[in-house]
Amino acid sequence: MRPEKRQFFLESLEARLKGPKPGLAAQLKMVPEPRPGQKTYDEVQDTCRPAAVLILIYPHRGKMHLVLTLRTSKVDHHRDQVSLPGGEKDGHETVVEAALRETAEELGVRASAVRVLGQLTPLYIPPSNFCIFPVVAAAEKRPRFHRAPAEVAEVIDLPLDILLDPGKVRREVWRLRDQDTVVPFYAFGGHKIWGATAMVLAEFAEIIASIHT
């Protein structure tokens, strides 16, 4: 993507994030069925555990990408799964501060190296009682990622085009919580991106689809 197109895309994305968002309807396109609970963020926002994730986008090999991590088997949550960098909010920090702190801890990306563009719709995850607050930020170039080996097994550069390709969305029946569950996921590089991460990316995909160049 040429610099002028990249600048237009980022400015358009920032403006779009300030307006109405696709919200739950978009997130549910990637929810496993049956759903692990029916409550939404609006119903539990005062009782859930707040956590933040970062959608960090950057140019790489002529295209815009975002970073994902393959979590290790040593972490407390979502072991061996593909996730956005992030984690539980500490004390009185904002969700933006939490997303940036967690990304620095997991990938060595300084907050000063990125520009926050906005936020997506909060998402409630019933099995863990987390409310996920997705933050969107951009870097001028691909950061030099330094993964925390206890938390991150692999750093994944995901082209944004993957999110806009219907052929990359697959569905399989998995055995989850002692029942057969239809699990939608984004297929990329041998990875299956599913669950809360896929739901967050589904909303992000609808937003970038309207401005993608």
N, C-alpha and C positions, 0 to 999 in steps of 0.2 A: 504494500500500500504506500503510495507516494505521500510525502510529508503533508502536502496541502489536503489530501483526502483524509489522512489520519487526523489532522487538526479539525476538519469539518465533522468527522465522526465523533470525536471526543466532545466537541462543543454541543453537538446535537444530543449526545447521550446525557450530558450533564443537564441540559434543558429538559430532556424527557423525564429524568429522574425527579425533577421538581414538580411534575404534574401527576395526574392520576396514573395508577399503575395497574397492570393486569390482575395482580393479587391472587387470591386463593384459587380462582378458576384456572389460572395458568399452572399453578403449583400442582393441582390435583391431576393434571395430565400425566404426571410421572409418579403418582402414588401407588404403592402396592395394593392389590385387592385380594382379600378384604382389607379395608383400612384398619390399622391398629388403633382404633378409637376415633370418635367422631367430633370431638371438641375442637374448636378453633382458637387462635390466639386471642380474639376478642373476648372469649369466655373465660380464659385462664390467665390473662396478663398480670393479674395481681398475685397469683400463687405459683406461677412457673419459675423455673431457674433460668435467668437470662444468660445467653451466650451470644457471641458475635463471630461471624466469619467474614473473610475478605475475598471479594472477587477482584483480583489484581490483574489488569490488562496491560499489555505492552506489545510493541512491534517485535517480530522475530521471523527471520527468513521470508521477508516480504509480506507477511500477514500479521493481523492482530491475534494475539494469544491471551490466554489466562492460565494461571498456575494452579495445579492441583497437587495433592500429596497422596502417596500411598502410605497409610499409617502402619506402624509396626505392630507386632503381636504383644508389645509391652504396655501399650497405652490403656487407659481406663475405659475409654469409649470407642466404639467403631473400629475395633481391631482388624487389621488386614484389609481395610476398606479404603476406597478412594474418596478423599474429602477435600473441601476447601480449607485453607489454613484458618485456624480460629480456635476458640475455646470459651470457657466460662468467664463471665465478667467478674472482676474483682472489686469489692468495696464500692466506692463512690465514683469509679471511672465511668465514662460514657461508653456506649457500645462502639463508637468509632475508636476511642482510645483502646478498648479491649481488642478489637480486630487488628489494629496496628501493632499492639504489644505482642499478641500471639503470633502474628506473622514474623515479627522480629525474632521471637524466641525459636520458632520452628524453622525459619528459612534464612535468618540473618539479614532481612531487608529492613533498613532503617526507615522510620516514619518520615524522615525528611527527604527521602528519595522518591516518595509517591505523592500524588495529589488526589485527595478525596473528591469524588464527583457526586456522591449521593448515596441513598439507601434504597433497598427493595422492601417488599412487604414482609413483616415478621411472620415466622412459621412456627407452629406448635408441634412438638414431637411427643406424642403421648407416652410411648414406652419409657422414655427417660425423664419426662416432665421438663424438658428444656424448651425455652422459646428462643428461636434462632433469629438474630438480627443480621441480615446480609448487608455489608457495606461494599460499595463499588469505588475503586481507586484506579489510577493510571500511573505508569512509569514511562519516562521518555524512551527508554531502551530496556532490553531484557536485563533484569538485575542479575548480579552474580549470586546465585543462591548457595547458601551454606547450611545444609540441612542438619537438624539436631538428630543424631543417629538413634537416640532412644525413642524418638517420636516418629521420625520420617524415614521410611525405607527407600522411597524413590520420589524424585521431583518430576512432575509430568507437565509438559508444555502442551496445552490443548488449544488448537486453532479454533477461533470463534466460528468458522465455517462449519465445524462439526455439529454445533448446536442448531444450525439452520438446515441440516440435511436430514430429511425424514428417514432416509435409508439407514441412518446411524442409530435409530431408536429400535430396540429389540424388546421382546417379551419372552420370559421363561417362567415355568412353574417351579418354585422352590419350596422347600419345607421350612417354614418359619413359624416360631411360636406354636409348634405341634399341629400345624395345619398347612395344607397346600395353599400357596399364595402366588398369584400372578404378579411377577415383578418386572416393571418396565425399566430399561436402563439405556444409557448411551454407550455404544461400543466404540472403543478407541484404543489402538495399540495393544490389544490383548487384555485391556481392562474393561470392567463393567462398572459404570458410574451410576449408582442407584440410591434409593432412599432419600434422605433429606437433601443431600447434595444435588441429586437430579431434580428434585422439586424446586430448589432455589434456582438452578440453572434453567429450568423450564420457563420461569417468569422472566429471567434475564434474556432468554432467547426471543421471547415475544417482543421485548423492548427493542433489542438490536435489529430484529427483522424489519422494523419499520424505518430504520435509518441506515442499514448496512449498505456500504458502497463497494 
